C-alpha cells in the first residue's frame, strides 16, 4: 500500500499576511508599504512551506 501525500496549502497564510500588512500599514499611515511588506512575508512563508513539503 502506498502512502498518500497530503500537501500543505499556503493560500490562507498568504492572504492573512497580505491583509495583516495592509491593516498594520494603514494604522501607521502607510497602507501601500504595509501591503507590500505583507505580500513579501507571505511569499517567504509560502516558499518555506513548499521547501519543507519537498523534503518529505
Secondary structure, 3 states (H helix, E strand, C coil): CCCCCCCCCCHHHHHHHHHHHHHHHHHCCCHHHHHHHHHHHHHHHHHHHHHHHHHC
